């Protein structure tokens, strides 16, 4: 199973990285280009600690029904911003909101990027208590799951606080963690 974090990096990223480091878990961080530019030291830390970097657009625009030019601009600008911050060119793209259409996917694939979805969403962006995030994840995860969480885009303290118990419970159930 894979843990993924969207919308960062942000001031909550170090808390999430600390838990992942303690548990020797690697995750996929779907970064916004503007945030990678704003927090290049955190973006570099994500890479230095062995995590995968994913392009999540420049500024979280909804790319479903967007013009080809808009999709291209969001993808290429974020690629440049993330590469400048991390010295890594993402090979994976996650659509903001998971919203895409065939034209947007064609553009993304045209840049050689693999589209990353998810199948477990604890809705941490609604800021439920940490315990509820853990319960939502552990209740729905199965082999091959890709879990959507957030390290940016608002107060992510509950997400960070949920991680310790989430990883511990999933490991106790025999899960191992892979990059998405």
Secondary structure, DSSP 8 states (H G I E B T S, - for coil): -EEEEES---TTHHHHHHHHHHTT---EEEE-HHHHHHTHHHHHHHHHTT-EEEE--SS----TT--HHHHHHHHHHHHHHHHHHHS----EE--GGG---HHHHHHHHHTT-EE---SEE--GGG---HHHHHHHHHHH--TT-EEEEESSSS--HHHHHHHHHHHHHHHHTT------
